[in-house]
Amino acid sequence: MKINWQNHSNLTHKEVEELTAIEYNLRKKIVSILIAEAKEEYSGDFSGYEFDFDVETKQIEISNKTPEPMYSEFKAILKKHGNL
């Protein structure tokens, strides 16, 4: 799994620490969802999933760089679980 930070210029050390903690918690939530819901062929290997983390809004979404069908399947999972 890869998480791309968006809009991250001019961050202070404290902001980076806070955002890193947020990213860590989001990673745990994403992995938990993937373990519970991902198709068997992706189970345990989440290296193909890519996410964009907007550090200004502190929102994360699946990146369009995630290959199909993983992208569409995760979007469907999110509809079931709500946004991250």
C-alpha positions in Angstrom: 0.0 0.0 0.0 1.3 3.4 -0.9 -0.1 6.7 0.5 0.7 9.9 -1.5 0.7 13.1 0.5 -1.0 16.0 -1.5 -0.5 19.7 -0.7 2.3 19.2 1.7 4.7 22.1 1.1 5.9 24.2 4.0 4.9 21.9 6.8 6.4 22.4 10.2 7.9 19.5 12.1 4.9 19.5 14.5 2.5 19.3 11.5 4.4 16.5 10.0 4.2 14.6 13.3 0.5 15.1 13.6 -0.1 14.2 9.9 2.0 11.1 10.3 -0.2 10.0 13.3 -3.3 10.6 11.2 -1.9 8.6 8.3 -1.0 5.8 10.6 -4.5 5.6 12.0 -5.9 5.7 8.4 -3.6 2.9 7.4 -4.9 0.8 10.2 -8.5 1.5 9.2 -7.8 0.7 5.5 -6.0 -2.5 6.3 -8.8 -3.6 8.6 -11.3 -3.0 5.9 -9.2 -4.8 3.3 -8.7 -7.8 5.5 -12.4 -8.0 6.1 -13.6 -7.2 2.5 -11.0 -7.6 -0.1 -11.3 -10.3 -2.8 -9.4 -13.5 -1.9 -6.9 -12.9 -4.8 -5.7 -9.7 -3.1 -5.9 -11.0 0.5 -2.7 -10.3 2.3 -1.0 -8.4 -0.5 -2.1 -4.8 -0.5 0.9 -3.4 -2.4 -1.2 -2.6 -5.4 -3.5 -0.2 -3.5 -2.6 3.5 -3.7 -4.2 6.3 -1.8 -4.0 10.1 -1.9 -3.9 11.9 1.4 -4.8 15.6 1.3 -2.9 17.0 4.2 -4.9 20.3 4.2 -8.3 18.6 4.6 -6.9 15.5 6.3 -9.0 13.4 3.9 -7.8 10.3 2.2 -9.2 8.6 -0.9 -8.2 5.8 -3.2 -5.9 7.0 -6.0 -6.8 6.5 -9.6 -3.3 5.0 -9.9 -4.7 1.9 -8.2 -5.2 -0.8 -10.9 -8.5 -2.2 -11.9 -10.4 -4.1 -10.7 -8.9 -3.3 -7.2 -9.9 0.4 -7.6 -13.6 -0.2 -8.4 -13.8 -3.0 -5.8 -12.5 -0.7 -3.1 -14.8 2.1 -4.1 -17.7 -0.3 -3.7 -16.4 -1.4 -0.3 -16.3 2.3 0.8 -19.9 2.8 -0.2 -20.7 0.0 2.3 -18.4 1.3 5.1 -18.7 5.0 4.5 -15.8 7.3 3.8 -12.4 6.9 5.4 
